[in-house]
Every structure is written in structure tokens, then in C-alpha cells.
């Protein structure tokens, strides 16, 4: 079984804002150090940004407005912890402790991802979807249940009736939909709102992609300050993750659907 949420789900809106702020940092520096947490809902958007990069507040506010509309922003920017900064001062090294598990996607997981993306092209509003063998559950806001029934006649659609969603009626926070982002590869750390020195981003991407290539599980562990992970220089893992992020259009785009 698998659940997928779309980019307009409140938690994904928070992820996208966090990703957009990381994109802003990468526009300023080649290898910025940044960590972002976002809480959004009911007309407010709170963001805490830990970074040593000189960010312009207007750039952050513009990103929030572009993604979330007219919400009241509350933005706090603080320096990154000195010990964390010193760890990366001379070269890229593992930015945190972590355990990581890359798992090959199942056909069921791939199928639900296709369904979610297809629905989103017609209904770019808050939605979540579940596939459990033959049972398909579609909860799609701002859509007529009867219309969706024409396309998915065997699905359970909007069990409580037509509904409106989004951040006006629900709150969202970063990294609360990791199952939707990573399927069976979820371990401890979140993917979004962090630069690539953070193992939660780079090593998760590396482990997931390696598992898809090998067709079998990949398990890894690292400690803060490690120079290598899986016998590979950490800088090379970061470079591979950066190539992947760039190929899909940046951290904000990565936050839309996660790894699949």
C-alpha cells in the first residue's frame, strides 16, 4: 500500500516554500549552508532559516507569496551553529549523523505516482491518494466527485463528499509527508529545506537512486564529519545529488513530488 499527496497539499506547500528558500541560497553561493523549517496555515506562514549566507528578505517574501499567495509572513533568519559551520569549513564532509535505506519502488507505488500526477494536471488543488492492491482512494479538493468517477469508476472518491482544501482550511509543515516523498525508503531524516551538505538530502538521494539501479535494498549509515559514505567520497555523493536536483529544476521542484 502507498499514499501520495500532490504539490498543493498544505504539507507540500510548506516543503515547496522551504525548497524555494534553499534555491535562493544557492543563487547566492555555490555551496551555501542553510536549513529551513516552515509552518503555514490559516493566512500565516512562519519560516525559520538557519544560514550564514546573506539572504535578502524580499527574495524570501516573494517566494512565499508566489507559492502560497497572500499570507502574512513571519520570517526569522539566524546564523548556522558554529560547530556545524566549522565541520564544513575546509571541505564537504557529512553534515549529520544518519541511517539511510534505499528501497526499489514497487509497481503499485509507481502506478499511484502516475495517477496522482495525472489528476493534478486537471485539478491543481490539495489532494491525496491511496492505492492498496485493487483499492484506490482519491481525495481531491475542488473537484466534482461525479467527474472523477467517469475516469476512475472503481475508485472510492471523496468519501465525505466534495470539499475544499489547501492552507486556508488546514496547516502544513516541512517534512511531514516523507512516505509520499520516499515510499519504503523512509528512515529518520527529511528531504526538504536543507542544503546538500546535509546527509538527509544527499545520502537519501544517493541511496534511493542506487536501490533503483540495483533493484535491491541499500542500507547506509554515516556520522557527522565522515569523509566517505558507502566507500564513496562525500563530495562525490553531494555532486551526484546536485546533478539530480539541477536536472529536475531545483529544490522547490524536488519538493513537489519527492523522489518518485
C-alpha positions as CSV (number, residue, x, y, z in Angstrom):
1,X,0.0,0.0,0.0
2,X,1.1,3.6,-0.6
3,X,-0.1,7.1,-0.1
4,X,0.8,10.1,-2.3
5,X,-0.1,13.7,-1.8
6,X,0.1,16.4,-4.5
7,X,2.1,19.7,-4.5
8,X,-0.9,21.7,-3.3
9,X,-1.3,19.7,-0.1
10,X,-0.5,22.0,2.8
11,X,2.5,20.0,3.9
12,X,3.8,20.1,0.4
13,X,3.2,23.8,0.2
14,X,5.5,24.1,3.3
15,X,8.1,21.8,1.6
16,X,8.0,23.9,-1.6
17,X,8.5,27.2,0.3
18,X,11.4,25.6,2.2
19,X,12.8,24.4,-1.1
20,X,12.4,27.8,-2.7
21,X,14.4,29.4,0.1
22,X,17.2,26.9,-0.4
23,X,17.1,27.8,-4.1
24,X,17.5,31.4,-3.1
25,X,20.6,30.5,-1.1
26,X,22.1,28.5,-4.0
27,X,21.6,31.5,-6.2
28,X,23.8,33.5,-3.8
29,X,26.6,30.9,-3.2
30,X,27.9,27.7,-4.9
31,X,27.8,25.7,-1.7
32,X,25.6,27.5,0.9
33,X,24.8,26.1,4.3
34,X,21.1,26.5,5.0
35,X,18.3,24.8,6.9
36,X,14.7,25.9,6.7
37,X,11.6,25.0,8.7
38,X,8.2,26.2,7.5
39,X,4.8,26.2,9.2
40,X,1.9,27.5,7.2
41,X,-1.9,27.7,7.5
42,X,-4.9,29.9,8.0
43,X,-3.3,33.0,6.5
44,X,0.1,32.8,8.2
45,X,3.5,31.5,7.1
46,X,6.2,31.1,9.7
47,X,9.8,30.3,8.5
48,X,13.0,29.8,10.4
49,X,16.1,30.0,8.3
50,X,19.4,28.9,9.7
51,X,22.2,30.1,7.4
52,X,25.4,32.0,7.1
53,X,24.5,33.1,3.5
54,X,23.5,36.7,3.2
55,X,19.9,36.3,2.1
56,X,17.7,39.2,1.1
57,X,14.4,39.2,3.0
58,X,12.5,40.4,-0.1
59,X,13.6,37.3,-2.0
60,X,12.1,35.0,0.7
61,X,8.9,37.0,0.9
62,X,8.5,36.9,-2.9
63,X,8.9,33.1,-2.9
64,X,6.3,32.7,-0.1
65,X,3.8,34.9,-2.0
66,X,4.4,33.1,-5.3
67,X,3.8,29.7,-3.8
68,X,1.2,30.4,-1.1
69,X,-0.5,33.6,-2.1
70,X,-1.4,36.4,0.2
71,X,-0.4,35.1,3.6
72,X,1.2,37.0,6.5
73,X,4.9,36.1,6.6
74,X,6.8,35.7,9.8
75,X,10.5,35.1,8.9
76,X,13.4,34.6,11.2
77,X,16.9,34.3,9.9
78,X,19.6,33.2,12.3
79,X,23.3,32.1,11.8
80,X,24.0,28.4,11.5
81,X,25.6,26.8,14.5
82,X,29.3,27.4,14.6
83,X,30.2,23.7,15.1
84,X,28.2,22.8,12.1
85,X,29.8,25.5,10.0
86,X,33.3,24.6,11.2
87,X,32.7,20.9,10.1
88,X,32.3,22.1,6.5
89,X,34.9,24.9,6.6
90,X,37.7,23.1,4.7
91,X,35.9,20.6,2.5
92,X,32.5,18.9,2.1
93,X,32.0,16.3,4.8
94,X,28.9,14.5,6.1
95,X,26.8,17.2,7.8
96,X,25.0,15.0,10.3
97,X,24.6,11.5,11.7
98,X,22.1,9.4,9.9
99,X,20.8,6.0,8.8
100,X,19.5,5.6,5.3
101,X,17.6,3.0,3.4
102,X,17.1,3.0,-0.4
103,X,14.3,0.6,-1.5
104,X,13.3,-0.3,-5.1
105,X,9.9,1.1,-5.9
106,X,7.1,-1.4,-6.4
107,X,4.8,-1.4,-9.4
108,X,2.0,-0.3,-7.1
109,X,4.0,2.7,-5.9
110,X,4.9,3.7,-9.5
111,X,1.3,3.4,-10.5
112,X,-0.1,5.6,-7.8
113,X,2.5,8.2,-8.6
114,X,1.3,8.2,-12.2
115,X,-2.3,8.5,-11.1
116,X,-1.6,11.4,-8.7
117,X,0.3,13.3,-11.3
118,X,-2.4,12.8,-13.9
119,X,-5.2,14.0,-11.6
120,X,-3.1,17.0,-10.7
121,X,-2.8,18.2,-14.3
122,X,-6.6,18.6,-14.3
123,X,-7.1,19.6,-10.6
124,X,-4.1,21.5,-9.3
125,X,-5.5,21.7,-5.8
126,X,-5.0,20.0,-2.5
127,X,-5.3,16.2,-2.9
128,X,-4.2,12.9,-1.5
129,X,-4.4,9.4,-2.9
130,X,-4.0,5.8,-1.6
131,X,-3.5,2.6,-3.5
132,X,-3.8,-0.7,-1.7
133,X,-3.8,-3.5,-4.2
134,X,-7.1,-3.1,-6.1
135,X,-8.4,-0.4,-3.7
136,X,-7.9,3.1,-5.0
137,X,-8.9,6.0,-2.8
138,X,-9.0,9.5,-4.2
139,X,-9.5,12.6,-2.0
140,X,-9.4,15.6,-4.4
141,X,-10.4,19.0,-3.4
142,X,-12.2,21.5,-5.7
143,X,-13.4,18.7,-7.9
144,X,-16.7,17.1,-8.6
145,X,-16.8,13.6,-7.5
146,X,-19.1,12.6,-10.4
147,X,-16.4,13.9,-12.9
148,X,-13.7,11.9,-11.3
149,X,-15.9,8.8,-11.2
150,X,-16.1,8.9,-15.0
151,X,-12.3,8.5,-15.2
152,X,-11.9,6.2,-12.2
153,X,-15.2,4.2,-11.9
154,X,-13.9,1.7,-9.5
155,X,-12.2,4.1,-7.1
156,X,-13.5,5.4,-3.8
157,X,-13.7,9.2,-4.4
158,X,-14.1,11.9,-1.8
159,X,-15.8,9.6,0.8
160,X,-17.3,12.5,2.7
161,X,-18.4,14.4,-0.4
162,X,-17.0,17.3,-2.4
163,X,-14.6,19.5,-0.4
164,X,-12.2,22.4,-0.4
165,X,-8.7,22.2,1.0
166,X,-5.4,24.0,1.0
167,X,-3.8,26.2,3.6
168,X,-7.0,28.2,4.2
169,X,-8.6,25.2,6.0
170,X,-5.6,23.2,7.1
171,X,-2.0,23.7,8.3
172,X,1.2,22.3,6.8
173,X,4.8,21.8,7.9
174,X,8.0,20.8,6.3
175,X,8.9,17.1,6.0
176,X,5.6,15.7,7.2
177,X,4.9,13.6,4.1
178,X,8.0,11.6,3.8
179,X,6.1,8.4,2.9
180,X,4.7,10.3,-0.1
181,X,8.2,11.5,-1.0
182,X,10.2,8.3,-0.4
183,X,7.8,5.3,-0.2
184,X,9.6,2.5,1.6
185,X,12.9,4.4,1.8
186,X,11.8,6.5,4.8
187,X,14.2,6.3,7.7
188,X,14.8,9.3,10.1
189,X,15.6,12.4,8.2
190,X,13.6,14.7,6.0
191,X,14.5,15.7,2.4
192,X,13.4,19.3,2.2
193,X,14.6,22.7,3.3
194,X,18.3,21.7,3.5
195,X,21.5,22.3,1.5
196,X,23.3,19.3,0.0
197,X,25.9,19.1,2.8
198,X,23.2,17.6,4.9
199,X,23.2,13.8,4.7
200,X,19.4,13.8,5.0
201,X,19.3,15.2,1.4
202,X,22.3,13.9,-0.4
203,X,22.7,10.4,1.1
204,X,18.9,9.8,0.8
205,X,19.0,10.7,-2.8
206,X,22.1,8.5,-3.3
207,X,20.7,5.5,-1.5
208,X,17.3,5.8,-3.3
209,X,18.8,6.1,-6.8
210,X,21.3,3.2,-6.1
211,X,18.4,1.0,-5.0
212,X,16.5,1.7,-8.2
213,X,19.6,0.9,-10.3
214,X,20.5,-2.3,-8.4
215,X,16.9,-3.5,-7.9
216,X,17.6,-4.3,-4.2
217,X,17.7,-2.6,-0.9
218,X,20.6,-0.3,0.0
219,X,21.3,0.5,3.7
220,X,23.9,3.1,4.8
221,X,25.0,4.8,8.0
222,X,27.1,7.9,8.5
223,X,28.5,10.1,11.3
224,X,28.9,13.8,11.2
225,X,32.3,14.6,9.7
226,X,32.6,11.4,7.7
227,X,34.7,11.9,4.5
228,X,33.2,8.9,2.8
229,X,29.9,7.1,2.8
230,X,29.5,3.6,1.1
231,X,33.1,3.8,0.1
232,X,32.4,7.0,-1.9
233,X,33.9,10.4,-1.2
234,X,31.2,12.5,0.4
235,X,31.9,15.3,-2.1
236,X,31.0,12.9,-4.9
237,X,27.7,12.0,-3.2
238,X,26.9,15.7,-2.9
239,X,27.9,16.3,-6.6
240,X,25.6,13.4,-7.7
241,X,22.7,14.8,-5.6
242,X,23.3,18.3,-7.0
243,X,23.2,17.0,-10.6
244,X,19.9,15.3,-9.8
245,X,18.4,18.4,-8.2
246,X,19.5,20.5,-11.1
247,X,18.0,18.1,-13.6
248,X,14.5,18.4,-12.2
249,X,14.7,22.2,-11.8
250,X,15.9,22.9,-8.2
251,X,14.9,22.3,-4.6
252,X,11.4,23.7,-5.0
253,X,10.6,21.4,-7.8
254,X,12.1,18.5,-5.8
255,X,9.7,19.3,-3.0
256,X,6.6,19.0,-5.3
257,X,6.7,15.2,-5.6
258,X,9.8,14.0,-3.7
259,X,11.8,11.1,-5.2
260,X,9.0,9.5,-7.3
